[in-house]
Amino acid sequence: MAEHEPKQLLHLVFGGELTAPETIEFKDLGKLHVVGFYASYKEALAAWRGAAQATVDNAQMRYFIVHIHRLLEPEKSQDH
């Protein structure tokens, strides 16, 4: 029997400079930083931490994790 592989759950990590720290409106969409796409939340979280820590001195810089798999199949998304 073939080993069971966990289902691929696609995550996007990206960020950019916000117009103000309390908003989620980017100053310049052309300057968004796409860190990458990841098959697990654990991998995405590690990438998010690295990017966020690298820009910690800029209060207006924010990074996000988007659960792409939830957008592709919203009726099935109950997990990370």
PyRosetta script that sets phi, psi and omega in degrees:
from pyrosetta import init, pose_from_sequence

init()
pose = pose_from_sequence("MAEHEPKQLLHLVFGGELTAPETIEFKDLGKLHVVGFYASYKEALAAWRGAAQATVDNAQMRYFIVHIHRLLEPEKSQDH")
pose.set_psi(1, 141.9)
pose.set_omega(1, 177.5)
pose.set_phi(2, -74.4)
pose.set_psi(2, 145.1)
pose.set_omega(2, 178.0)
pose.set_phi(3, -68.7)
pose.set_psi(3, 145.5)
pose.set_omega(3, 178.0)
pose.set_phi(4, -80.9)
pose.set_psi(4, 120.9)
pose.set_omega(4, 176.6)
pose.set_phi(5, -95.6)
pose.set_psi(5, 141.4)
pose.set_omega(5, 178.1)
pose.set_phi(6, -63.1)
pose.set_psi(6, 148.7)
pose.set_omega(6, 179.9)
pose.set_phi(7, -63.4)
pose.set_psi(7, 137.1)
pose.set_omega(7, 177.8)
pose.set_phi(8, -72.3)
pose.set_psi(8, 124.9)
pose.set_omega(8, 177.6)
pose.set_phi(9, -117.8)
pose.set_psi(9, 109.5)
pose.set_omega(9, -172.3)
pose.set_phi(10, -79.3)
pose.set_psi(10, 127.5)
pose.set_omega(10, 178.8)
pose.set_phi(11, -127.5)
pose.set_psi(11, 142.0)
pose.set_omega(11, 176.5)
pose.set_phi(12, -113.5)
pose.set_psi(12, 132.1)
pose.set_omega(12, 174.9)
pose.set_phi(13, -113.9)
pose.set_psi(13, 123.7)
pose.set_omega(13, 179.4)
pose.set_phi(14, -150.6)
pose.set_psi(14, 166.5)
pose.set_omega(14, 178.2)
pose.set_phi(15, -165.3)
pose.set_psi(15, 178.1)
pose.set_omega(15, 179.4)
pose.set_phi(16, -179.0)
pose.set_psi(16, 177.6)
pose.set_omega(16, -179.2)
pose.set_phi(17, -84.3)
pose.set_psi(17, 129.8)
pose.set_omega(17, -178.8)
pose.set_phi(18, -89.6)
pose.set_psi(18, 159.4)
pose.set_omega(18, 177.2)
pose.set_phi(19, -68.7)
pose.set_psi(19, -30.0)
pose.set_omega(19, 176.4)
pose.set_phi(20, -155.7)
pose.set_psi(20, 147.3)
pose.set_omega(20, -176.1)
pose.set_phi(21, -58.3)
pose.set_psi(21, -25.9)
pose.set_omega(21, -177.2)
pose.set_phi(22, -91.1)
pose.set_psi(22, 3.6)
pose.set_omega(22, -179.5)
pose.set_phi(23, -111.1)
pose.set_psi(23, 172.8)
pose.set_omega(23, 170.3)
pose.set_phi(24, -124.4)
pose.set_psi(24, 51.3)
pose.set_omega(24, 176.3)
pose.set_phi(25, -121.7)
pose.set_psi(25, 122.6)
pose.set_omega(25, -175.6)
pose.set_phi(26, -83.2)
pose.set_psi(26, 142.5)
pose.set_omega(26, 177.5)
pose.set_phi(27, -63.0)
pose.set_psi(27, -44.8)
pose.set_omega(27, -174.5)
pose.set_phi(28, -145.5)
pose.set_psi(28, 105.6)
pose.set_omega(28, -179.1)
pose.set_phi(29, -61.8)
pose.set_psi(29, -25.9)
pose.set_omega(29, 178.4)
pose.set_phi(30, -69.7)
pose.set_psi(30, -14.2)
pose.set_omega(30, -179.3)
pose.set_phi(31, -109.3)
pose.set_psi(31, 16.9)
pose.set_omega(31, 175.8)
pose.set_phi(32, -62.9)
pose.set_psi(32, 142.2)
pose.set_omega(32, 179.6)
pose.set_phi(33, -103.8)
pose.set_psi(33, 111.1)
pose.set_omega(33, 175.5)
pose.set_phi(34, -89.3)
pose.set_psi(34, 110.7)
pose.set_omega(34, -179.9)
pose.set_phi(35, -73.6)
pose.set_psi(35, -43.9)
pose.set_omega(35, 177.4)
pose.set_phi(36, 157.4)
pose.set_psi(36, 179.2)
pose.set_omega(36, 177.2)
pose.set_phi(37, -110.2)
pose.set_psi(37, 141.3)
pose.set_omega(37, -174.5)
pose.set_phi(38, -136.0)
pose.set_psi(38, 146.7)
pose.set_omega(38, -175.9)
pose.set_phi(39, -85.4)
pose.set_psi(39, -8.4)
pose.set_omega(39, 178.1)
pose.set_phi(40, -142.1)
pose.set_psi(40, 155.1)
pose.set_omega(40, 178.1)
pose.set_phi(41, -64.0)
pose.set_psi(41, -36.3)
pose.set_omega(41, 179.8)
pose.set_phi(42, -60.2)
pose.set_psi(42, -44.5)
pose.set_omega(42, 177.7)
pose.set_phi(43, -66.0)
pose.set_psi(43, -41.9)
pose.set_omega(43, 179.7)
pose.set_phi(44, -64.5)
pose.set_psi(44, -40.5)
pose.set_omega(44, 179.6)
pose.set_phi(45, -63.7)
pose.set_psi(45, -41.0)
pose.set_omega(45, 177.7)
pose.set_phi(46, -63.2)
pose.set_psi(46, -42.1)
pose.set_omega(46, 178.6)
pose.set_phi(47, -66.8)
pose.set_psi(47, -41.1)
pose.set_omega(47, 178.1)
pose.set_phi(48, -60.7)
pose.set_psi(48, -46.5)
pose.set_omega(48, 179.6)
pose.set_phi(49, -58.9)
pose.set_psi(49, -45.1)
pose.set_omega(49, -179.5)
pose.set_phi(50, -61.5)
pose.set_psi(50, -45.5)
pose.set_omega(50, -180.0)
pose.set_phi(51, -67.8)
pose.set_psi(51, -42.9)
pose.set_omega(51, -179.4)
pose.set_phi(52, -65.0)
pose.set_psi(52, -41.7)
pose.set_omega(52, -180.0)
pose.set_phi(53, -68.4)
pose.set_psi(53, -30.9)
pose.set_omega(53, 179.6)
pose.set_phi(54, -70.6)
pose.set_psi(54, -19.7)
pose.set_omega(54, -177.8)
pose.set_phi(55, -118.5)
pose.set_psi(55, 22.5)
pose.set_omega(55, -174.7)
pose.set_phi(56, -60.6)
pose.set_psi(56, -25.2)
pose.set_omega(56, -179.3)
pose.set_phi(57, -77.0)
pose.set_psi(57, -10.6)
pose.set_omega(57, 179.0)
pose.set_phi(58, -107.5)
pose.set_psi(58, 103.6)
pose.set_omega(58, -175.8)
pose.set_phi(59, -64.3)
pose.set_psi(59, -18.9)
pose.set_omega(59, -178.5)
pose.set_phi(60, -94.7)
pose.set_psi(60, -2.1)
pose.set_omega(60, 179.2)
pose.set_phi(61, -90.9)
pose.set_psi(61, 127.1)
pose.set_omega(61, 179.4)
pose.set_phi(62, -135.4)
pose.set_psi(62, 145.3)
pose.set_omega(62, 176.0)
pose.set_phi(63, -118.1)
pose.set_psi(63, 151.0)
pose.set_omega(63, -175.4)
pose.set_phi(64, -135.0)
pose.set_psi(64, 154.3)
pose.set_omega(64, 170.9)
pose.set_phi(65, -112.8)
pose.set_psi(65, 123.0)
pose.set_omega(65, 177.7)
pose.set_phi(66, -108.4)
pose.set_psi(66, 127.8)
pose.set_omega(66, 178.2)
pose.set_phi(67, -83.6)
pose.set_psi(67, 85.0)
pose.set_omega(67, -176.7)
pose.set_phi(68, -59.0)
pose.set_psi(68, -37.6)
pose.set_omega(68, -179.1)
pose.set_phi(69, -60.8)
pose.set_psi(69, -29.4)
pose.set_omega(69, 177.8)
pose.set_phi(70, -71.2)
pose.set_psi(70, -30.6)
pose.set_omega(70, 177.8)
pose.set_phi(71, -76.8)
pose.set_psi(71, -33.6)
pose.set_omega(71, -178.8)
pose.set_phi(72, -75.3)
pose.set_psi(72, -35.8)
pose.set_omega(72, -179.3)
pose.set_phi(73, -136.8)
pose.set_psi(73, 70.3)
pose.set_omega(73, -174.1)
pose.set_phi(74, -60.6)
pose.set_psi(74, -29.5)
pose.set_omega(74, -178.9)
pose.set_phi(75, -73.3)
pose.set_psi(75, -17.0)
pose.set_omega(75, -178.2)
pose.set_phi(76, -103.7)
pose.set_psi(76, -6.5)
pose.set_omega(76, -170.6)
pose.set_phi(77, -85.7)
pose.set_psi(77, 102.9)
pose.set_omega(77, 175.2)
pose.set_phi(78, -125.7)
pose.set_psi(78, -6.4)
pose.set_omega(78, -176.7)
pose.set_phi(79, -121.3)
pose.set_psi(79, 172.3)
pose.set_omega(79, 179.0)
pose.set_phi(80, -67.9)
pose.dump_pdb("model.pdb")
